[in-house]
Every structure is written in C-alpha cells, then in structure tokens.
Amino acid sequence: MQEFEAGINIVSVPGSNDWGEPYLNEFMNFPDGSNDDQVDSLVQLLHVRAVRYLLPKRETDWAAY
C-alpha cells in the first residue's frame, strides 16, 4: 500500500489493483499532467472534511441578518 500526504491527511492507496497506479501517477504529475479530475475530487473531499469536522464550529446569530 502506498501513501501520500495531503495537508494534515494521509491518503492510502492500495497498489495491487487496476486503478491504484494510475491514480497515484495523476497526483505525481499534477499540475503538469494531462488529467486532474481525480486530484480535484480528492482535494474537494478533503476540503469538505476539514470544514465539517476539523475547523472549530462557530455560533451564528441568524437574527442579526
């Protein structure tokens, strides 16, 4: 299993399958590679995860709007 670091996240990708090596190659060639869809998808997932679970929650006074 290969891993790479994405900010504070570590992403594990099994190497013994049909998609693992192409997936990692896309990341290794980013941003100069010809494809970036999988990079974009993972970055969006990690961003949503960070916003929902890692950042402190703040109270909103909706009556003020």
Backbone as CSV, one residue per row, in Angstrom:
resi,resn,N_x,N_y,N_z,CA_x,CA_y,CA_z,C_x,C_y,C_z
1,MET,0.853,-1.172,0.000,0.000,0.000,0.000,0.893,1.227,0.000
2,GLN,0.591,2.167,-0.868,1.342,3.408,-0.937,0.538,4.516,-0.280
3,GLU,1.251,5.474,0.286,0.594,6.597,0.955,1.192,7.898,0.447
4,PHE,0.383,8.943,0.487,0.910,10.278,0.244,0.223,11.222,1.205
5,GLU,0.891,12.324,1.491,0.375,13.283,2.457,-0.367,14.382,1.722
6,ALA,-1.539,14.726,2.228,-2.348,15.800,1.659,-2.698,16.747,2.793
7,GLY,-1.838,17.720,3.023,-2.050,18.622,4.152,-1.852,17.851,5.446
8,ILE,-2.893,17.778,6.268,-2.796,17.026,7.513,-3.370,15.627,7.365
9,ASN,-3.751,15.262,6.155,-4.336,13.954,5.893,-3.320,13.057,5.205
10,ILE,-3.367,11.775,5.518,-2.565,10.791,4.802,-3.531,9.900,4.052
11,VAL,-3.320,9.770,2.767,-4.206,9.002,1.913,-3.500,7.712,1.538
12,SER,-4.124,6.577,1.827,-3.567,5.275,1.477,-4.236,4.765,0.213
13,VAL,-3.426,4.316,-0.720,-3.938,3.793,-1.983,-3.364,2.399,-2.174
14,PRO,-4.215,1.369,-2.220,-3.704,0.018,-2.460,-3.000,-0.037,-3.813
15,GLY,-1.834,-0.650,-3.859,-1.077,-0.699,-5.099,-1.393,-1.893,-5.977
16,SER,-2.067,-2.896,-5.447,-2.300,-4.120,-6.219,-3.709,-4.146,-6.802
17,ASN,-4.009,-3.196,-7.648,-5.295,-3.174,-8.336,-5.133,-2.416,-9.650
18,ASP,-6.198,-2.339,-10.422,-6.117,-1.706,-11.739,-6.082,-0.184,-11.680
19,TRP,-6.529,0.411,-10.588,-6.653,1.864,-10.544,-5.612,2.534,-9.659
20,GLY,-4.949,1.808,-8.769,-4.030,2.425,-7.811,-2.868,3.159,-8.447
21,GLU,-2.188,2.508,-9.382,-1.026,3.142,-10.007,-1.410,4.346,-10.868
22,PRO,-2.443,4.247,-11.735,-2.846,5.441,-12.489,-3.293,6.588,-11.578
23,TYR,-3.947,6.249,-10.466,-4.402,7.259,-9.511,-3.206,8.013,-8.940
24,LEU,-2.220,7.266,-8.464,-1.032,7.905,-7.903,-0.249,8.670,-8.964
25,ASN,-0.187,8.134,-10.183,0.522,8.839,-11.258,-0.109,10.190,-11.549
26,GLU,-1.435,10.256,-11.477,-2.097,11.541,-11.711,-1.666,12.558,-10.661
27,PHE,-1.552,12.118,-9.410,-1.113,13.020,-8.345,0.352,13.411,-8.521
28,MET,1.169,12.444,-8.909,2.595,12.713,-9.060,2.856,13.671,-10.227
29,ASN,1.996,13.666,-11.235,2.176,14.533,-12.401,1.449,15.865,-12.276
30,PHE,0.687,16.049,-11.219,-0.067,17.281,-11.020,0.896,18.415,-10.680
31,PRO,0.765,19.592,-11.185,-0.272,20.140,-12.047,0.067,20.086,-13.534
32,ASP,1.185,19.464,-13.887,1.617,19.474,-15.285,1.075,18.314,-16.114
33,GLY,0.364,17.374,-15.491,-0.163,16.226,-16.223,-1.361,16.602,-17.072
34,SER,-1.753,15.668,-17.933,-2.880,15.944,-18.833,-4.233,15.747,-18.149
35,ASN,-4.256,15.051,-17.014,-5.511,14.801,-16.289,-5.393,15.317,-14.864
36,ASP,-6.513,15.823,-14.332,-6.511,16.259,-12.936,-7.848,16.025,-12.246
37,ASP,-8.740,15.250,-12.856,-10.067,15.033,-12.276,-10.002,14.358,-10.910
38,GLN,-9.152,13.346,-10.776,-9.064,12.628,-9.506,-8.421,13.496,-8.432
39,VAL,-7.461,14.320,-8.827,-6.847,15.260,-7.886,-7.905,16.242,-7.398
40,ASP,-8.671,16.809,-8.323,-9.726,17.760,-7.957,-10.741,17.130,-7.012
41,SER,-11.152,15.898,-7.304,-12.153,15.217,-6.476,-11.648,14.994,-5.060
42,LEU,-10.407,14.520,-4.926,-9.876,14.263,-3.592,-9.682,15.560,-2.819
43,VAL,-9.196,16.595,-3.478,-8.995,17.877,-2.797,-10.327,18.435,-2.313
44,GLN,-11.377,18.305,-3.125,-12.698,18.772,-2.701,-13.184,17.976,-1.493
45,LEU,-13.002,16.660,-1.505,-13.395,15.829,-0.364,-12.643,16.242,0.897
46,LEU,-11.335,16.435,0.786,-10.543,16.817,1.954,-10.937,18.194,2.470
47,HIS,-11.290,19.100,1.566,-11.738,20.434,1.983,-13.062,20.345,2.746
48,VAL,-14.015,19.603,2.211,-15.314,19.452,2.884,-15.119,18.798,4.243
49,ARG,-14.270,17.796,4.301,-13.998,17.118,5.572,-13.394,18.094,6.580
50,ALA,-12.470,18.916,6.132,-11.844,19.883,7.031,-12.860,20.888,7.539
51,VAL,-13.702,21.392,6.652,-14.695,22.389,7.050,-15.689,21.787,8.033
52,ARG,-16.135,20.575,7.785,-17.170,19.973,8.633,-16.647,19.441,9.956
53,TYR,-15.442,18.884,9.961,-15.004,18.137,11.133,-13.785,18.700,11.842
54,LEU,-12.960,19.458,11.163,-11.715,19.885,11.780,-11.717,21.332,12.241
55,LEU,-12.420,22.188,11.528,-12.447,23.590,11.922,-13.409,23.791,13.085
56,PRO,-13.090,24.708,13.983,-13.995,24.937,15.111,-15.353,25.443,14.631
57,LYS,-16.368,24.963,15.278,-17.722,25.399,14.937,-17.948,26.777,15.546
58,ARG,-18.685,27.604,14.831,-18.977,28.926,15.368,-20.483,29.126,15.383
59,GLU,-20.910,29.801,16.386,-22.330,30.099,16.521,-22.671,31.283,15.620
60,THR,-23.813,31.210,14.986,-24.270,32.298,14.129,-25.552,32.863,14.706
61,ASP,-25.573,34.156,14.854,-26.784,34.820,15.317,-27.600,35.192,14.082
62,TRP,-28.462,34.271,13.665,-29.235,34.474,12.443,-30.205,35.650,12.569
63,ALA,-30.556,36.036,13.772,-31.470,37.161,13.954,-30.818,38.481,13.533
64,ALA,-29.492,38.504,13.481,-28.789,39.726,13.115,-28.806,39.975,11.610
65,TYR,-29.256,38.992,10.840,-29.231,39.145,9.372,-30.562,39.523,8.828
